[in-house]
Amino acid sequence: MSRTMGTELCAALRQIAGEGTWDSTAGRQALDVLARQARITIRSSGLRPDYYPGLVDELVSEAWVFIDKTGPQAIAEHRSALGLIHVAMKRSAFRAVTAQQFLTDVSKASHESRLSETAGGMAPTRFSPPDAPCLATPNATTLDQDLRRAAVHKAVTTLISALVTRGMDHERATRVVGRAWEIMEMYSRASNKLHTVAYTDNELCRDLARKQIKALIDLMSGPRATPPGTSALARVIEAELRQQPIDLEEATVTAPRDLVVLAQYQPPEAQRQAA
């Protein structure tokens, strides 16, 4: 991150704090720095600004809210003001792209999504990194990225459809799969931690009981101590890439059991009442 950009941002924020308004030359300077930082953050996350229209503006807006809430002066006095902004933007980028390109598109898609018509309906490469242990597939680094995105999207859509078919409402199924995907991405280099993190994740715990969280993570990333790329989801993706599709239930020995556990799903409130 540029030291000059950091100095420029801090100077502008101090002036904004003194003037009490963003509607000024300093405000415009700060927004310009934030826009430049947004593009840097997007690229450093493995994304392309032009692939996600509006993402730069969204990150600038999120950063503005963050600065306004924290206080321009407080940000300016921080020893790494631009670093703070970068971290905030990176989190916002992850949430925004996941919602925009994954959850929204999947929720609109049918089981046989029109994958060939638009790249916008496919999970971004960033969220299916070729070398991520949880979704590793043979020769992934040489695969056409559009084909990989299509395979990932279709596999995830199939998983959501399987949950809906077994009784989970579509919105909740999309939400829990999306959240599990986020956790897989954040811990893609430490897949042994996925279950532990998932068991204590507030969002998943609101929707699923512990045994169902385990079943979901097993389906998507694989049971603990299993080799990378051996989860049901990873095998369905690999089969799609080989153009030899397989059913989710046939992907692993444990997949049918995991789907049954998720089929017995009850909201946590109902579980407490039943107890």
N, C-alpha and C positions, 0 to 999 in steps of 0.2 A: 504494500500500500504506500502511495506517494506521501513523503513527508511534507512536500509543498501543499498537497491537497489538504492534509491534516491542519497545517498552519492556516491555510485559507479558510477552512471551515470554522476553526476556533475563533479566528478574528471576526468572522461574520456573525457567529453566534453571540459573541460578547456584545457586538453592536446591537443585535436584535434584542438581547436582554436589556440593554440600556434604553433602547427606544420603545420597547414594549410592543413591537409589532413586526410581522414578517412582510408587511406591505411597504417595502423599502428596497433600496439598492442592496443592502446587506442581506435582506431576505432572498432576493433573486440570486445573489452570489451563493448563498448557502444551498438553495435548491439546485443550482447548477452543479455544485460539488456533489450533492447527493445523487443527482442523475448520473454523473460520471462514475461514482462509487457503485451505483446499482448495476451498471454494465459490467464493471470489474467483478462484482460479487456473482453475478449470473454466470459469467464465463468461468470463474474459478470453481463454480459448482458443477461444471461439465455441461452447462446449458448454452443455448445460443439466444441472444436477445431477440433476433428476428424470428425465431421459431415460436416464441410466446408473445404475440402482440399484446401490448398493454402492461407487460410485467414490469418494465422499468418504471412506468408511472405508478404502478401499484406499490412497488418497493419504496419509491420516494415518498408516497403518501403515508405508508406505514412508518417510515423513518421520521417523518414530520410529526406524526402522532407521538412516537416514542420520545422525541426531543421535547415536544411541548409538555408532555406529561412529566418527564424527568426534570425539565428546566434547562433552557439554552445555556445559562451560566454554568450549571453543574456539569453539563456535557463538555463545555469548553475548557473547564478546569481539570477534567480527567486526563490522566497521563497518556491515555491512548484513545482519544475521542473517536477517531476514524475507525479504530478497532472495534469499539462498542457498536458503532453504526453498522460495520461489516457483519458482526455476529447477529444483530437484530435483523438485518436484511436477509442474511442467509436463512434464518428461521422462517422469515416471511416468504421467501422464495420457495422453500420446501413446501410450506402449507399451501401457497397459492397454486403452484404447479400441480401438486397432488389433487387439490380440489378441482382445478380447471380441466386438467388433461386426464385425470384418472377417475375420480369419483363421479364427476358430472357426466363424462362421456360414457362410463360404464353404466350409470343409472339409466341412461337413455337407450342403451344398446340392447338388442335382443340377443339370444344365444348365438344366432348366426349374424353377427354384426357386419356391416358393410365395410370391412377393413380395407379393402382395396381402393375405396373411394377417397379416403382422407387420412392423412397422417395425424390429424388433430384428434382422432378417436383412438389413438394408440398410446399406451403408456410410454412416457419419455424414456430415452436411453438412460438418463441419469438414475431412474428408478428401477432399472434392470441392468446394472453394470455388468459387462461381460465377465469380469473376474471376481464378482461377488461370490463368496463361498456358498451363500444360501441359494443362489440361482445359477450356479456354474453349469455350463453345458460344453460338450466337446467342441473344440475349434471355434469357440464363441468369438474370439478376437478377429476371425476372418469372415464372420458372417455379415451379410448386408444388414445394416442397422434397422432399416425399415421393415425387413422381414422379421427381425427379432422383436421389434416393437409390436408388430402384428401378432406374433406368436404369444408374447406375454399378455397382450390385451385379451386375446381369445381365451387363453388359459384362465385368466382371472375372471373373465365374464362367465366362463363355464363353472368355476367354483361358486360364484355368487348365485348362479342359476340353480346349482345343486342344493345350496342352502335354502333357497326360496322354495324349491320343489319339496323339500322335506319339512316345510312349515315355518321357516323364519321369514318375517316380512322383509320386503325388498330393501326398504330404507335402512333397516337395522343390519341386514346382511352386507349391504354396500359399505356401511359405516365401519363394521368390525373388520372386514377384509381390508378396507382402506387403512385403518389404524394399524393393523398387523403389518401391512406393507411398509408403513412409515417406520415402524420399529425395526423391521428387517433392513431397511435402508440405513438407518442410523447406526445399526450394529452389524453391518455387513462384514466388517473385518473381525468381528468377535462373535461369531454365530453361537458359541457356547453360552453366551449371556442372554440370548433371545428369550428363552422361557422365563428366566428370573425377572427380566425387565417386564415382560408381558403380564406376569402374575401380579405385579404391583402397579400396573398402568391404570390410572383412574378412568380413562375413557373405556378401555376394555372391561374393567371391573363393573362399570355401570351397566354394561350390556350382557355380560356373560359370567357364568360361574367358573371357578378355577379349572374344573375338568374340561369345560368347553374351550377355555382359552388354550389349554394344553393341546386339545384336539385340533384347534385352528392353526396353532403354530406348527404342530407336527405335519399337518397337511401342506402348509406353505413353505416351511423351512426344513422340515424333517425332525424326527425325534432326537433327543440328546445323544451325543456320541456317535451319530451316523455320519458317514462320509459326505462331503459337500456335493451338492447337485443330485441328491438321492430322494428328495422330497417328492410327494405326488405332484405338486405344482411344477417343480423343475422338470420332472419327467414328461409331463404333458407338454410343456414348452419345447423340450427337446424333440418330442415326437412330432409336434407341429413343424418344427424346423426341418425335420427329415421327411416331411410330407407323408408321415405314417401315423396319423392321429390315433390316440388311444383314449378310452373312457377314463375319467378321473378315478372311478372306483377300481379300475384295473391297474392303475399306475404303481401302487405299492401294496404290500400285504396288509398294511395297517389302515389304508385309506377307507375301506368300507366301515371299519370300526369307528374311525374318527368321524365319518359322516353320520353314523348312527348316534353317536354322542351329541353331535350338534343338532340332530333331528329331535332329540329329547329336550331341546332348549326350552327354558322357562325364564322370563325376566327375573332378576334377583329379588324383586319385591314379592313375586309369586312364590319363589322358593322359600323366602322367610315366612310367608303366611302359611305355606304347607307344613313347615316345620313346627 
